[in-house]
Amino acid sequence: MYRKIIPLSLAVVTVIQANEIELPKINVQSTKITEVSQNAQISADLAQALSSSVPSIDMNRRSGIANDIYIRGQKRDNISVEVDGTKVCGACPNRMDPPVSHILANQIDEVEVIEGPYDVETFGTMSGGLKITTKKPTEDVHGEANFGVGSWGYKKIGATLSGGTDTVRALVSASRESSGQYKDGDGNTIADQIDNYALINPSAAGTKFKSEFHDMDAYTKRSIMSKIYIDVADNQELRLSYTGNRSDDVLYGNSKMDALYDDSNIYSVEYDIKDINDVYKNINLQYYHSDVDHPMATTYRMSSNMASMNNTSHLTTSMDGVKLKNSFDLDSYKLLVGLDASQRNWDGNYYNTTTKIPLAQSKSINDSTTKNAAIFTKLEKTFGSFDVTAGARYDSTDIENGGALASNSYSALNANIVTSYNIDNSSRAFLGFGQASRVPDARELYFYSSNGTLLGTTNLEQTKNREIDLGYETSNDTMKFKVKTFYSILKDYIYLKKDVAVNAFQNIDAKVYGAELSASYYASDDIIVDAGLSYKVGKKDEALAGQTDRDLADMAPLRANVALNYEYANKSVATFEMQASDNWNNIDSDNGEQELGGWAIFNLKAKHAVNKNVDFTLGVNNMFDQTYAMNNSYVDLTLITVGGASDVMLMNEPGRYIYTNLTVKF
């Protein structure tokens, strides 16, 4: 019996046949998502698309757009983000522009989610990471136009055109989207949520929006991606790409500032040679550059009525890198050997928004540069029913400050081994051991607050993660099932301590462990039931000095998704989904986290194929208009609070959201 292709809400699109089923040979410590663009019908926000597709990923809401992700409770520099081989970083120390915000869901062909310290090719993959592959140009002419509208004035228009010859292929993709402020389940906009907090805590009145800005749009975002692939000779290809993002007036409800704009550029030049000889299979050389320009200001807030509070924190960052990879087939061994070098610059300034005059403390991060050089290798071999992959990477990193603060040097050897046992043609068990490190970033080492306090700690050690992963997966003509467990030992984990005036960052030791499950049940040719579940616990080895709470921040509680997918005429699909979370009560209360209630929301979507060239989507998220918050308030984000109060302002999630989308292809 042939199972139809159905877009799964919690996994990749998979073709299942009732004859011999054989699992593909994959990296068992990663999850590949190939239908990210499905979620682009809601918005371009990649964090939202991934958090609804991968059990190990949680979303941290920062705004109506540009939200951040956690992988197994790890975020910031503990995880890496790479777009077509380009390492991407945000400029904002308050995560208003996380790396995933600089690429749009509708531009993506595939995302590989690395879960654990199992990637030796990318600098900084300590506890996980994303390898994002965007759409490639085609020889045949293909085009797509996309139009979307939704609640709260959401509007999107986008188009992609690809085509060429057997020698030159090109792709151009452009989009624009904007939205008013979303409303939570109680009907409160982003501005209303701040007003409600200030009613209870009057000393927070300065964070309210001015009357003339109270109902302004939440954001406007424009993006363009272009690529040219040139066949220089047989088996040799030159790849050129550029991605630009321009976001304006992005409101961050529970922060004290908003982004006036957020501009980013990603460039890549890549040369690839295949099948050099029977042994030397591939050489790939890539140079890349990315940069971000990000001013955040109090312009729209009541506090800017005071000249001394009308301020901007303006940060820029850039990343330049070169990577060389060589692939070999040595009898039954597959060998990868590579070199990796990169340089990141990060600079930040404080100044008065109106006069442009620098504040008394003019620098937040003083022209800091992180230089890394590395060599890496990976070896794959099959021994009967066993597949074995082993990798190693050696890093040498120097971090310099443009001011008088001390420079730092670090070196690290990262290594892992993953083995999987193929029980039969449709199931396997796998076991992995890994060790990876990451160096402190310039914020953790050198960051100054606007009053001149050095919050950074210049003598931080690099963090090391030692981890073991164990799992099992199976697939047959009626179901697909995968379960993974992990145990992570964090040495010199970089942690921010609340109410510390100077050198607030410190190294601690901690443990994180948990499990993830994903499953699909093929009830009939037309019906698939998907389920996903994640659970994790994080504990400090010892409470911080003067504190008693050993819970590690950012560890979201038990969460689950269940979806019913029904395929009807002409491969149209209707999906009914439940997303739910347990109470969040294992919290680091000493460092700002609050207990959050459990929640459950229901989503409904129908994607109707009018014909082979036209799709129409109608959906509603949070059907019953529930009011809930899914993110906590750990002090490593600067959020709205009042002096002496323990309650940081929580940001509620959107209430009932209705959207439509029309896609036309040729």
N, C-alpha and C positions, 0 to 999 in steps of 0.2 A: 504494500500500500504506500502510496506517495503522500508525504506530508507537505502541505502547502507552505510556502515561505510567508511567515507572519512576523512583523516587527515586534519584538518582545520589549516590554517596558523595562525589564531588569537585566537584559543580556543582549548579546549581539544577535543579528539576524542569522539564523542557521537553517540549512536545508537538511532534513532528516529523511532517510529512506529505510525501508523495512528489510532490505537485504543486508549484507555484511556491513556493520557500522564500525568505523575505525576513528578513534580520536586523533585530531591533528597533533603533530609534534609542536608543542608550544613551550614557552617559558612558563612554568607552572606557578611562578611567583608574580605573574602579571595577569591583568584582565584587559582584553581588547574590546573596545566599543566602536562599532562601525556605523551606527545610526544616530550619531550625535545631532545631525541636522534635523532629525525628526523633532527634537525639542526646540529647535530654532523657531518653530512656529509660535512659541510662547513669547520668547525674547531671544536676544543674541547672547544672553548671559551663560557662559560655559559652566560656571559653578553650579547653577541651577540644573543644567542638563546632566552633569555628572553625578550630582548628589541624588538624583532620582533614578540613576542607572546602575550604580556600583555600590554594593552594601558597605564597603570599607570607607566610603567618602561621605563626609558631612559638610554642610554648607554653613559658613559664618556670614550672616547678613550684615552688610555695611550700608546698603542703599537700595534703591530700586533697580540698580544695575551695578556692575563691578563688585560682585561679591566674592568672598574668599573660600578656600576649601581646606579641610583637614583630611589627612589620610591616616586612619587609625589613631586619631587624636593628635597627630603631628602637623604642624603648619610652619609658616615662615621659612627660614633657611634649613629646617629639618627635612624638607622635601624640595625637590628640584622640578622646574618646569622648562621643557625644551620644545621649541616649535620648528619642525623641519631641521633639526640638528642645531638650532640657535638657542643658546641659553638666554632666557628672558628674566629680567628683574624689574620690580616696581621701584618708584622713587620715594613713595610716601612711607615714613616710619610708622604711621598709624594705619597702614594697609588700606588706604582709600583706592589704591591702584594695584591690587595684587597681580602677579604675573599672568594669571588666567584671564584677566580682564583685557589683555592686549591682543587677544585673538577671539574671533566671533564663532559661535557654534555653527552658523551656516557656511563658514569657509572650510570646515574640517571634513576630512575624509575618514580619519581613524584616530582614536586615542588609545594608547597603551598605558594602563595604570600599573606602575611598579609598586608592589606591596612588600616593603622590607628592604634590606640593604643588598639588593641583588642586581645592581646596575653598575658596572665598572667603567662605562663609556662616558658618563656625565659627572662633572664636578659637583659634589655636594649632595648626592643621592644617599642620605644617611638612613632615613626611615621610610623612604618611598619617593615617588615622583611621577610626572606625566611626560610621556613622549607623544607629542601631537604631530600628526601628519595632515597637512592641508591638501586640498584638491589639486590634481595634476592636470596640465594641459593635454589635450587629446589631438590626434591627427584629424579625425572627423569633426565636422562642425557641430557643436552642441551648444544649446543656450537654455537659460532658465530665468524666469522673472517671478518675483515673489512679492505679494502684497498682503499686509496684515493690519488688522485693527483689533483693539481690545478695550476693556474697561479702563476708566480713568484717563481717557484720551490717548491711549497707546496707538501709535501709527508706525508702520514700517514699510519700506519699499526697498527692494534689492534686485540685482540682476547679475548674471554670470554668463560670459561668452567664452567659448574655447574652440580652437581649431588650428589648422595649419597644413603642413605638407609632411612628407616622410623625412624631411630634413629639419624643419623648424616648426615648433608648436608653441602656441601662446594661449594664455588665459588671463582674463580680466574679470574681477568680481568687485562690485561696489554696493554699498547699502547705506541707508539712513534710517534711524529710528528715534523716536522721542516719546515721552510719556509724562502725564501729570503725576502728582503725588498719589501713590496708592493709598487705599483706605483699609484699616484692619477690620476685624469682624464687628467691632463696635461702631464703625463708620468714621473713625478718626484718621485724618490724613497724617503725613509725617509731621507737619507743623502742629497739628492738634495734639499729637502724642507728647511733644515738648511742652505745649501749654498745660496739659494735664499734669505733667511732672512738676512744673513750676508752681501750680496751684498748691500742691502738697509741700513743696520745698521752695518758698519764695526767693531764697537767695540764688536760685538758678534762673531767675527772670532774664538775665542778660543773654542766655542761650536761646531765647525765643526768637522767632523770625519777626522782622519788622513788618508792619501792617502792609506795606507796599509789596512785600515779597512773600506774604503768608500763603498765597495761592499760586505761586510760580510753578512752572514745570519742574519735574524731578531731575530731568537730564535730557540732553540731545547728544546723539552719538552718530558719527559718520566714519565709514571705513572703506578702504580700497585695498585690494590685493591683486598683484600682477606677477606673472611668471612667463619666462621664455626658456624653452628647452631646445638646444641646438645639437644635432648629431654632427660632431666635428669630423669623425671618421668611423669606420666600422667598430662597433662596441665602445665608442667613446662619446660622452655626452657632457655638454656644458649647460649648467642650470643656473639661471639668474632669477631672483625673486625679490619683491618688495611688498611690505604690508605697512599701511599707515592707518592710525586711528586718531580721531579728533573728537574728544568728549567735552562738552561745555556745560557749566552750571550744574554740576552734580551735587545733589543735596544729601547730606549724611546726618540723619535725624538725631541719633544719640551721641554724635560727636559735637565738639564746640566750634568747628569750622566746616566749610563746604569747599569743594574744588571749583575754582574759577574756570579752570580748564584742565584737561589731561591729554597731552599729545604724545604719541609714541610712534617710532619708526623701527622697522625690522628689515635689514638687508642681508642677503646671502648670495655668495658666489661659490658654486660647487662644480668640481670636475670629477667625472666618474668613468673608469675604464673597466670593462668586464672581460672575463675569459682571456686573460693574457696568455696563459698556457694551461696545460692540464693540471698543474699544481697551483700556480698563482692565479686565483679566480677573480680577484677584484682589488682595485685601489681607488680610494675615494679621498679627495682633498677638498676641504671646505674652509672658507673665510666668512665670518659673519660679524655684523654690527647691530646692536639695538640701543635705542636711547629713549628716555622718557623725560618730559618737562611737566612739572606738577606744582602749581601754586595753590595753596589752600588758605582761605581767609575768613574773617568774621564779617565780611561785607554785608551779608544778608541778615545778620543777627542784631538784636538790640544792643549788645555790648559795643558795637562799632559806633554808637552815638557818642561814646566817650573817646576823645582823641587818642588817649593812651591805650585803648583797647581795639582800635581800628587797625588791625595788624594782619600781615601776610607771612606765612611760612612757605618759602619757595624752594623746592628741591628739584634737582636734576640727577639723573644717573645714566651711565652708558656702559655697555659691555662690548668688548672686542675679543674675538677668539678665532683660533685656527685649529683644525682637527684633521689628522691624517689616519686613515684606517686601511689596513691591508688584510685581505682574506685569503686563506690557503686551504686546499684539500690535500691532506697528507695521508694517503691510503684511506683508512676509515675514520680519520680524525678531521675535524673542522677547526681551524685555528684562525683567530683574529688577533692582530697586533696593532696597536695604535699609539699615537702621540696626541696630547691635548694641551693647549696653552690658552690662557685667557687673562684679560685685565678688565676689572670693573672700577669705574670711578664714581664716587658719590659725594655730592656737595649740596649744602643747604644754607639758606640765608633767612634771617628775620628782618622785616622792615615795615614801616608804617605804610598802610595801603594807599593813603591819599598822597602823602608827601614823598614816598619812596625812600625816605631817610632810614638808614639802618638803625635798629634798636641798639641799646647799650650792649646787649649780647647779640652780636650781629650774625654769628655762625651757629647753626644747629649741628651740622656735620661739616668739618673743614677739609674739603678737597682730599678725601681719603681714597686710596687706591689699593685694591686687592689684586695681586699678581699670582697666578697659579700656573705651574707646569707639571705635567703628569705623563706617565707611560702606563699603558694598560694592555691586558691580554685576556682572551677567553678561549677555552677549549671545549669542544663537544665530541662525545663518543658514545656509541651504543654497544653494550655488551649483552647480547641475547635479549632478554626482556627488560634490561635496565638501560635507561638513558641518563647519561651523566653530563653535567655542565659545570665547569669550574672557571672562576675568573679572579683576577687580581689587578690592583691599581696602586701605584705609588704616586703620592702628591707631595709637592713642595710649594709652600704658599708664603708670601710676604705681604704684610698689610702695613701701609704707611699713612700717616696723618699729615695734612698740610700745615698744621699748627705746631705747637710745642709738645704734644702728647707723644708717648712712646710708640715706636714701631714694634711689630710683632712678626715672628717667623714660626712656621709650623711645618711638620712633616708627618706623613701617615701612610701606613700600608693597609689597604682595604682588600678583603678577599672573601670569596664565597664558594660554596659547592652545593649543587642541587642535584638530587637523584630521584628518578621516578621509576617505579616498577609497573610494567604493563601487565596487569593481571590477566586480561584477555583483550580482544579487539575493541572492547567498548568501555573498559574501566581501567583506572590506574590509581596507585597511591604514590605520594611524593613526600620527600623530606629535604629540608634545606637548612644549611648553617651559613651565617654570614656575619661579617664585621665591616662597618663603614664609619667614617668620621666626617665631621664638617667643622670648619673654622668659624670663630665669631665673625659677625659682620660689623660694619662701621657704626651702626646704631648701638650695638651692644658694647662696643669698645669706646666710642668717642662722642656720643650724643650729648648735647647741651640743651637744657630747657631755656626758654626765652628770658628767664630771670638770672641766667648765668650759672645754674647748677649743673655740674657734670654728672648726668645720670648714668653714662657709660662707665664701664669698669675696664681699665686698660690692660690688666694682667689676667684676663680670662684664658682658661685652657680650652682647647678644642673638645667638642663633644664626640663620644664614641658610642656606637650602638652595636651590641653583640646580640644576635637573634637566632632563634630556631623556629622553623615553620614546618607544620605537618598537615597533610591534607589527603583528600580522596575525591575522585570525580568519576562519574559514569554517565553513559548516554546510550539510549536504545530507542526503539520505535515508539515508546509510550512516554518516556521521561528523559530529563536531563537534570543531573544533580551534582553539586560541588560544595564541599565543606572544607574550611581551612581554619587552623588554630595557630597561634603564634605566642611566643614569649620573648620579650625584649628587655635587655639589661642596658640601661643608659648610664654611662660613666661621664662625669663632669657635664651633665645636662645644664644648659644655660637657662636660668630661671629669673624672673623679675619679682622682687620682693616689694610688697606694699609699704608705703609710708617711710621709705628710705630716702633721705634728702640727697645723698651723694653716693655714687657707685652702687646703684640699685640692682644691677645684674650680678648674679653669682653662680658658681658651679655647684651642682648638687648631684647626688646619685639617686636613681629611681628605677622602677620596673613598670612595664606595661605588658598586659597580656589580654587575650581575647579570642573571639571566633567570628567567622563570617560564613554565611550559608546563602546559596542561590540555587533555585530549582525551577524547572518548567515541566508541567504535566500536559501531555497532548491528549486531551479528552476525546477529541474527534478530529476529522479533517478540518473542521472549521473553528474549533475552540481550543485555546491554550490558556492554562492557568500558570502565572509566574509568581514566584515568591522570593523575597530576599530578607536577610536578617543579619544584624551585626550587634556585637556586645564587646565591650572592652573595659578594663579596670587599670587605673594608673595610681601608683603609690610611690611617694618619696621614701627612701631608706630611713631618713630621719626628718622630723619637722625642722623648718628653718629656725634659726636662733630667735628666741622670744616668741615663737609660735607653737601651736599644738597640733594643727591639722596636717595630716600626712597625705591627704588626697592630692593627686596631681591634677592641675587645671586642664581644661579643654577635653575631658574624657566624656563624650556624650553617652547617655544611657542606652539601654536596649532599644533598638529601633527596627521596624519591620515595614515592608511593602508587600502587598498582595494585589495582583492585577488579573482581571479576566479579559482576554482578548477574543473577539469574535470576527472572523473573516467572512464577509458576504460577497455579493456579486462583484466580479471584475477586480478582485484583490483589494476591495475596500475593507477597512478595519475599524471596529468600534472597541474601545477600551474603557473598562470601569476599574478604578484603582483606589485602594486604601493605603494611606501612609500614616504610620502611628509611632508614638514614642512613649516610653515609660517616664515616670517622674524622674527628674534630674536632682537627686538628693545626695549623691556622692560628689561633693563639691569642695573646692579649696576656699572655704569661707574666710580664712585669714588673709587671702589675697584677692578679694573682691567678688568671688562667685556667689550667686544666689540660688536658692532652691527654685526649681521651675516645675510646674505641674505637667502631668502627662497630657497628651493630645492625640487626636485622630482626625484626619481630614479625608474627604472623598473627592476624587476627580473623575471626570467623564470626558471622553474625546471620541469623535468620529472623523476619520479621514476617508473621504469618499472620492473614489477614482471616477471622475466624470467620463474620461476616456484615457487612452494611454498617454496623452499629453497634458492633461489637466487634472489636478487634485484640488479638492476643497475640504478644508478642515474646520470643524466647529467644536469648541471645547469649553469646559468650565472647570476651574480649579477651586478647591475649598467650597464645594457645592453648598454646604450648610452654614457658611459664613462664620466659621469658628474664630474666636479670638485666642491667639496663643503666641508664645515666644519659643523659638527653638535654639537660640544662641545664648551663651552665658556671658559673664562680665568680668573676666580675668583682667588684672590691671596692666597687662602688656599692651592693651589698647587704651588710649586716652579718651574716655567717654564722659558724658555729662554726669556730674555728681555734685554734692554740696559739702561744704566743710563740716567734718565730724560725722557725716551720715554714712551709713554702711551700704545704703541702697544706691547702686549705680542705675541710671535709667536703662531699662530694657527696651528693646526695639521689637514691637509686635510684627508678626508676619502679615502678608496681604490677606484680606478677606476674600469674599467671592469674586473671582476674576473670570470674565467671559471673553473669549477671543475667537477670531475667525482668521483664516489664512487661505489665500488662493495662490497656487503654484502652476505656472504654465511652462512646459518644456518643449523643446524641438531638437 
